[in-house]
Amino acid sequence: MLTEEKPWALVDKLTADSFILKMLEFGTPIETSVVGVFDESGRGSRRDIPLPMHRDGDYSTDYKGKIDIVGLYCIREGTAKTLIEYDGETIEVVLKTGQAIIFDNKICRHAREGTVGDRLLMRLWISKN
């Protein structure tokens, strides 16, 4: 599904269960979290602010360099854009309910633009077996 030439994929018509099972095909889960607007300060992923291009784990002492694959599954859609950057190209996606974007965290960087509002995602970090 993911290759060096295409290190990201947008997958439609998933349930939360099918998303989790698809992610398990890549390796061992190391963290699962719900990403929405929960905080007024602190980590950016839980706030209604834009996030600059980054790799998951870059700002963590526990996970730095350990996250191989990231999956973002849309539980409730909103208007925020998810951006994926690789090989000098940037792709913009507004995730819809039941869609997921899955990418190689070692090759791609990602960001968020726009207001998060009520958008709710399930994020799954995978370490390759």
CYANA upper distance limits for C-alpha pairs under 8 A (distance plus 0.5 A):
  1 MET  CA      9 ALA  CA      7.90
  2 LEU  CA      6 LYS  CA      6.38
  2 LEU  CA      7 PRO  CA      5.38
  2 LEU  CA      8 TRP  CA      6.45
  2 LEU  CA      9 ALA  CA      7.41
  2 LEU  CA    103 PHE  CA      7.78
  2 LEU  CA    104 ASP  CA      7.84
  3 THR  CA      7 PRO  CA      5.52
  3 THR  CA      8 TRP  CA      8.41
  4 GLU  CA    107 ILE  CA      8.24
  7 PRO  CA     86 TYR  CA      8.47
  7 PRO  CA    103 PHE  CA      6.17
  7 PRO  CA    104 ASP  CA      5.90
  7 PRO  CA    107 ILE  CA      7.34
  7 PRO  CA    108 CYS  CA      7.53
  8 TRP  CA     84 ILE  CA      8.48
  8 TRP  CA    101 ILE  CA      7.61
  8 TRP  CA    102 ILE  CA      6.04
  8 TRP  CA    103 PHE  CA      4.55
  8 TRP  CA    104 ASP  CA      6.85
  8 TRP  CA    108 CYS  CA      8.27
  9 ALA  CA    101 ILE  CA      6.20
  9 ALA  CA    102 ILE  CA      5.83
  9 ALA  CA    103 PHE  CA      6.92
 10 LEU  CA     99 GLN  CA      7.57
 10 LEU  CA    100 ALA  CA      6.29
 10 LEU  CA    101 ILE  CA      5.04
 10 LEU  CA    102 ILE  CA      7.05
 11 VAL  CA     99 GLN  CA      6.09
 11 VAL  CA    100 ALA  CA      5.69
 11 VAL  CA    101 ILE  CA      6.76
 11 VAL  CA    102 ILE  CA      8.31
 12 ASP  CA     98 GLY  CA      6.86
 12 ASP  CA     99 GLN  CA      5.06
 12 ASP  CA    100 ALA  CA      7.17
 13 LYS  CA     98 GLY  CA      5.77
 13 LYS  CA     99 GLN  CA      6.53
 14 LEU  CA     18 SER  CA      6.30
 14 LEU  CA     19 PHE  CA      6.48
 14 LEU  CA     98 GLY  CA      5.46
 14 LEU  CA     99 GLN  CA      6.61
 14 LEU  CA    100 ALA  CA      8.00
 15 THR  CA     19 PHE  CA      6.61
 15 THR  CA     98 GLY  CA      6.51
 16 ALA  CA     20 ILE  CA      6.79
 16 ALA  CA     73 TYR  CA      7.86
 16 ALA  CA     75 ILE  CA      8.26
 16 ALA  CA     98 GLY  CA      8.20
 17 ASP  CA     21 LEU  CA      6.75
 18 SER  CA     22 LYS  CA      6.53
 19 PHE  CA     23 MET  CA      6.69
 19 PHE  CA     73 TYR  CA      7.49
 19 PHE  CA    100 ALA  CA      7.94
 20 ILE  CA     24 LEU  CA      6.75
 20 ILE  CA    124 LEU  CA      8.40
 21 LEU  CA     25 GLU  CA      7.26
 22 LYS  CA     26 PHE  CA      8.08
 23 MET  CA     27 GLY  CA      7.92
 23 MET  CA     71 GLY  CA      7.48
 23 MET  CA    124 LEU  CA      8.06
 23 MET  CA    126 ILE  CA      7.88
 24 LEU  CA     28 THR  CA      6.88
 24 LEU  CA     29 PRO  CA      7.42
 24 LEU  CA    126 ILE  CA      8.21
 26 PHE  CA     69 ILE  CA      7.90
 26 PHE  CA    126 ILE  CA      7.41
 26 PHE  CA    127 SER  CA      8.24
 26 PHE  CA    128 LYS  CA      6.49
 26 PHE  CA    129 ASN  CA      8.05
 27 GLY  CA    126 ILE  CA      6.36
 27 GLY  CA    127 SER  CA      6.08
 27 GLY  CA    128 LYS  CA      4.83
 27 GLY  CA    129 ASN  CA      5.37
 28 THR  CA    126 ILE  CA      5.90
 28 THR  CA    127 SER  CA      5.72
 28 THR  CA    128 LYS  CA      6.76
 28 THR  CA    129 ASN  CA      6.89
 29 PRO  CA    124 LEU  CA      7.39
 29 PRO  CA    125 TRP  CA      6.27
 29 PRO  CA    126 ILE  CA      4.97
 29 PRO  CA    127 SER  CA      6.81
 30 ILE  CA     67 ILE  CA      8.32
 30 ILE  CA    124 LEU  CA      8.28
 30 ILE  CA    125 TRP  CA      6.14
 30 ILE  CA    126 ILE  CA      6.18
 30 ILE  CA    127 SER  CA      7.05
 31 GLU  CA    124 LEU  CA      6.44
 31 GLU  CA    125 TRP  CA      5.77
 31 GLU  CA    126 ILE  CA      7.95
 32 THR  CA    122 MET  CA      7.67
 32 THR  CA    123 ARG  CA      6.13
 32 THR  CA    124 LEU  CA      5.00
 32 THR  CA    125 TRP  CA      6.89
 33 SER  CA    122 MET  CA      6.33
 33 SER  CA    123 ARG  CA      5.73
 33 SER  CA    124 LEU  CA      7.12
 34 VAL  CA    120 LEU  CA      7.48
 34 VAL  CA    121 LEU  CA      6.19
 34 VAL  CA    122 MET  CA      5.08
 34 VAL  CA    123 ARG  CA      6.56
 35 VAL  CA     45 SER  CA      6.90
 35 VAL  CA     46 ARG  CA      6.44
 35 VAL  CA    120 LEU  CA      6.30
 35 VAL  CA    121 LEU  CA      5.49
 35 VAL  CA    122 MET  CA      6.56
 35 VAL  CA    123 ARG  CA      7.16
 36 GLY  CA     45 SER  CA      7.78
 36 GLY  CA     46 ARG  CA      5.94
 36 GLY  CA     47 ARG  CA      7.62
 36 GLY  CA    116 VAL  CA      7.69
 36 GLY  CA    117 GLY  CA      8.50
 36 GLY  CA    118 ASP  CA      7.64
 36 GLY  CA    119 ARG  CA      6.62
 36 GLY  CA    120 LEU  CA      5.32
 36 GLY  CA    121 LEU  CA      7.01
 37 VAL  CA     45 SER  CA      8.42
 37 VAL  CA     46 ARG  CA      5.49
 37 VAL  CA     47 ARG  CA      5.33
 37 VAL  CA     48 ASP  CA      6.12
 37 VAL  CA    116 VAL  CA      7.36
 37 VAL  CA    117 GLY  CA      7.35
 37 VAL  CA    118 ASP  CA      7.74
 37 VAL  CA    119 ARG  CA      8.40
 37 VAL  CA    120 LEU  CA      8.49
 38 PHE  CA     46 ARG  CA      5.82
 38 PHE  CA     47 ARG  CA      6.73
 39 ASP  CA     46 ARG  CA      6.14
 39 ASP  CA     47 ARG  CA      5.83
 40 GLU  CA     47 ARG  CA      6.60
 41 SER  CA     47 ARG  CA      7.46
 42 GLY  CA     46 ARG  CA      8.35
 42 GLY  CA     47 ARG  CA      8.27
 43 ARG  CA     47 ARG  CA      7.59
 44 GLY  CA     48 ASP  CA      8.29
 44 GLY  CA     49 ILE  CA      7.29
 44 GLY  CA     50 PRO  CA      8.38
 44 GLY  CA     51 LEU  CA      7.02
 45 SER  CA     51 LEU  CA      7.89
 47 ARG  CA    116 VAL  CA      8.47
 48 ASP  CA    115 THR  CA      6.55
 48 ASP  CA    116 VAL  CA      5.79
 48 ASP  CA    117 GLY  CA      7.24
 49 ILE  CA    113 GLU  CA      8.36
 49 ILE  CA    114 GLY  CA      7.96
 49 ILE  CA    115 THR  CA      7.28
 49 ILE  CA    116 VAL  CA      7.87
 50 PRO  CA    111 ALA  CA      8.10
 50 PRO  CA    112 ARG  CA      5.86
 50 PRO  CA    113 GLU  CA      5.39
 50 PRO  CA    114 GLY  CA      6.67
 50 PRO  CA    115 THR  CA      7.97
 51 LEU  CA    111 ALA  CA      5.73
 51 LEU  CA    112 ARG  CA      5.44
 51 LEU  CA    113 GLU  CA      7.23
 52 PRO  CA    110 HIS  CA      8.17
 52 PRO  CA    111 ALA  CA      5.60
 52 PRO  CA    112 ARG  CA      7.29
 53 MET  CA     85 GLU  CA      8.32
 53 MET  CA    109 ARG  CA      6.23
 53 MET  CA    110 HIS  CA      5.50
 53 MET  CA    111 ALA  CA      4.99
 53 MET  CA    112 ARG  CA      8.38
 54 HIS  CA     58 ASP  CA      7.60
 54 HIS  CA    109 ARG  CA      5.55
 54 HIS  CA    110 HIS  CA      6.03
 54 HIS  CA    111 ALA  CA      6.98
 55 ARG  CA    105 ASN  CA      6.48
 55 ARG  CA    106 LYS  CA      8.02
 55 ARG  CA    108 CYS  CA      7.76
 55 ARG  CA    109 ARG  CA      5.55
 55 ARG  CA    110 HIS  CA      6.98
 56 ASP  CA     64 LYS  CA      8.36
 56 ASP  CA     67 ILE  CA      7.43
 56 ASP  CA     70 VAL  CA      8.26
 56 ASP  CA    105 ASN  CA      7.35
 57 GLY  CA     61 THR  CA      8.22
 57 GLY  CA     62 ASP  CA      8.29
 57 GLY  CA     63 TYR  CA      5.43
 57 GLY  CA     64 LYS  CA      4.95
 57 GLY  CA     65 GLY  CA      7.12
 57 GLY  CA     66 LYS  CA      7.89
 57 GLY  CA     67 ILE  CA      7.09
 58 ASP  CA     63 TYR  CA      8.21
 58 ASP  CA     64 LYS  CA      5.78
 58 ASP  CA     65 GLY  CA      7.85
 59 TYR  CA     64 LYS  CA      7.53
 60 SER  CA     64 LYS  CA      5.96
 63 TYR  CA     67 ILE  CA      7.03
 66 LYS  CA    127 SER  CA      6.83
 67 ILE  CA    105 ASN  CA      7.00
 67 ILE  CA    106 LYS  CA      8.31
 67 ILE  CA    125 TRP  CA      6.46
 67 ILE  CA    126 ILE  CA      6.34
 67 ILE  CA    127 SER  CA      5.96
 68 ASP  CA    104 ASP  CA      6.45
 68 ASP  CA    105 ASN  CA      5.67
 68 ASP  CA    106 LYS  CA      6.49
 68 ASP  CA    125 TRP  CA      7.88
 68 ASP  CA    126 ILE  CA      6.30
 68 ASP  CA    127 SER  CA      5.64
 68 ASP  CA    128 LYS  CA      6.71
 69 ILE  CA    102 ILE  CA      7.62
 69 ILE  CA    103 PHE  CA      6.23
 69 ILE  CA    104 ASP  CA      5.18
 69 ILE  CA    105 ASN  CA      5.74
 69 ILE  CA    106 LYS  CA      8.31
 69 ILE  CA    125 TRP  CA      6.46
 69 ILE  CA    126 ILE  CA      5.49
 69 ILE  CA    127 SER  CA      7.19
 69 ILE  CA    128 LYS  CA      8.08
 70 VAL  CA    102 ILE  CA      6.21
 70 VAL  CA    103 PHE  CA      5.99
 70 VAL  CA    104 ASP  CA      7.02
 70 VAL  CA    105 ASN  CA      6.63
 70 VAL  CA    123 ARG  CA      7.60
 70 VAL  CA    124 LEU  CA      6.36
 70 VAL  CA    125 TRP  CA      5.40
 70 VAL  CA    126 ILE  CA      6.87
 71 GLY  CA    100 ALA  CA      7.23
 71 GLY  CA    101 ILE  CA      6.32
 71 GLY  CA    102 ILE  CA      4.80
 71 GLY  CA    103 PHE  CA      7.07
 71 GLY  CA    122 MET  CA      8.42
 71 GLY  CA    123 ARG  CA      6.13
 71 GLY  CA    124 LEU  CA      5.65
 71 GLY  CA    125 TRP  CA      7.14
 72 LEU  CA    100 ALA  CA      5.84
 72 LEU  CA    101 ILE  CA      5.85
 72 LEU  CA    102 ILE  CA      6.88
 72 LEU  CA    121 LEU  CA      6.62
 72 LEU  CA    122 MET  CA      6.19
 72 LEU  CA    123 ARG  CA      5.16
 72 LEU  CA    124 LEU  CA      7.17
 73 TYR  CA     98 GLY  CA      7.42
 73 TYR  CA     99 GLN  CA      6.46
 73 TYR  CA    100 ALA  CA      4.68
 73 TYR  CA    101 ILE  CA      7.18
 73 TYR  CA    121 LEU  CA      5.84
 73 TYR  CA    122 MET  CA      5.54
 73 TYR  CA    123 ARG  CA      6.98
 74 CYS  CA     95 LEU  CA      6.70
 74 CYS  CA     96 LYS  CA      6.68
 74 CYS  CA     97 THR  CA      5.46
 74 CYS  CA     98 GLY  CA      6.15
 74 CYS  CA     99 GLN  CA      6.11
 74 CYS  CA    100 ALA  CA      6.56
 74 CYS  CA    119 ARG  CA      8.27
 74 CYS  CA    120 LEU  CA      6.76
 74 CYS  CA    121 LEU  CA      5.10
 74 CYS  CA    122 MET  CA      7.05
 75 ILE  CA     97 THR  CA      5.94
 75 ILE  CA     98 GLY  CA      6.97
 75 ILE  CA    119 ARG  CA      8.17
 75 ILE  CA    120 LEU  CA      5.94
 75 ILE  CA    121 LEU  CA      5.84
 75 ILE  CA    122 MET  CA      7.33
 76 ARG  CA     96 LYS  CA      7.87
 76 ARG  CA     97 THR  CA      5.81
 76 ARG  CA    118 ASP  CA      7.70
 76 ARG  CA    119 ARG  CA      5.68
 76 ARG  CA    120 LEU  CA      5.43
 76 ARG  CA    121 LEU  CA      7.42
 77 GLU  CA     95 LEU  CA      6.74
 77 GLU  CA     96 LYS  CA      5.51
 77 GLU  CA     97 THR  CA      5.71
 77 GLU  CA    118 ASP  CA      7.92
 77 GLU  CA    119 ARG  CA      5.35
 77 GLU  CA    120 LEU  CA      7.13
 78 GLY  CA     94 VAL  CA      8.11
 78 GLY  CA     95 LEU  CA      8.06
 78 GLY  CA     96 LYS  CA      8.06
 78 GLY  CA    116 VAL  CA      6.98
 78 GLY  CA    117 GLY  CA      7.15
 78 GLY  CA    118 ASP  CA      6.73
 78 GLY  CA    119 ARG  CA      5.03
 78 GLY  CA    120 LEU  CA      8.43
 79 THR  CA     94 VAL  CA      6.87
 79 THR  CA    114 GLY  CA      7.38
 79 THR  CA    115 THR  CA      7.11
 79 THR  CA    116 VAL  CA      7.28
 79 THR  CA    117 GLY  CA      8.37
 79 THR  CA    119 ARG  CA      8.14
 80 ALA  CA     94 VAL  CA      6.72
 80 ALA  CA    112 ARG  CA      7.19
 80 ALA  CA    113 GLU  CA      6.17
 80 ALA  CA    114 GLY  CA      5.06
 80 ALA  CA    115 THR  CA      5.81
 80 ALA  CA    116 VAL  CA      5.74
 80 ALA  CA    119 ARG  CA      8.22
 81 LYS  CA     92 GLU  CA      6.64
 81 LYS  CA     93 VAL  CA      5.98
 81 LYS  CA     94 VAL  CA      5.21
 81 LYS  CA     95 LEU  CA      7.91
 81 LYS  CA    112 ARG  CA      6.08
 81 LYS  CA    113 GLU  CA      5.62
 81 LYS  CA    114 GLY  CA      6.76
 82 THR  CA     92 GLU  CA      6.28
 82 THR  CA     93 VAL  CA      5.69
 82 THR  CA     94 VAL  CA      6.66
 82 THR  CA     95 LEU  CA      7.90
 82 THR  CA    110 HIS  CA      7.58
 82 THR  CA    111 ALA  CA      6.41
 82 THR  CA    112 ARG  CA      5.26
 82 THR  CA    113 GLU  CA      7.18
 83 LEU  CA     90 THR  CA      6.96
 83 LEU  CA     91 ILE  CA      6.00
 83 LEU  CA     92 GLU  CA      5.06
 83 LEU  CA     93 VAL  CA      6.82
 83 LEU  CA    110 HIS  CA      5.81
 83 LEU  CA    111 ALA  CA      5.54
 83 LEU  CA    112 ARG  CA      6.50
 83 LEU  CA    113 GLU  CA      8.14
 84 ILE  CA     90 THR  CA      6.04
 84 ILE  CA     91 ILE  CA      5.66
 84 ILE  CA     92 GLU  CA      7.14
 84 ILE  CA    108 CYS  CA      6.98
 84 ILE  CA    109 ARG  CA      6.42
 84 ILE  CA    110 HIS  CA      5.00
 84 ILE  CA    111 ALA  CA      7.24
 85 GLU  CA     89 GLU  CA      6.09
 85 GLU  CA     90 THR  CA      4.87
 85 GLU  CA     91 ILE  CA      6.95
 85 GLU  CA    108 CYS  CA      6.00
 85 GLU  CA    109 ARG  CA      5.68
 85 GLU  CA    110 HIS  CA      6.47
 86 TYR  CA     90 THR  CA      7.13
 86 TYR  CA    107 ILE  CA      7.03
 86 TYR  CA    108 CYS  CA      5.42
 86 TYR  CA    109 ARG  CA      7.21
 95 LEU  CA     99 GLN  CA      6.60
 95 LEU  CA    100 ALA  CA      7.61
 95 LEU  CA    101 ILE  CA      8.40
103 PHE  CA    108 CYS  CA      7.28
104 ASP  CA    108 CYS  CA      6.36
105 ASN  CA    109 ARG  CA      7.15
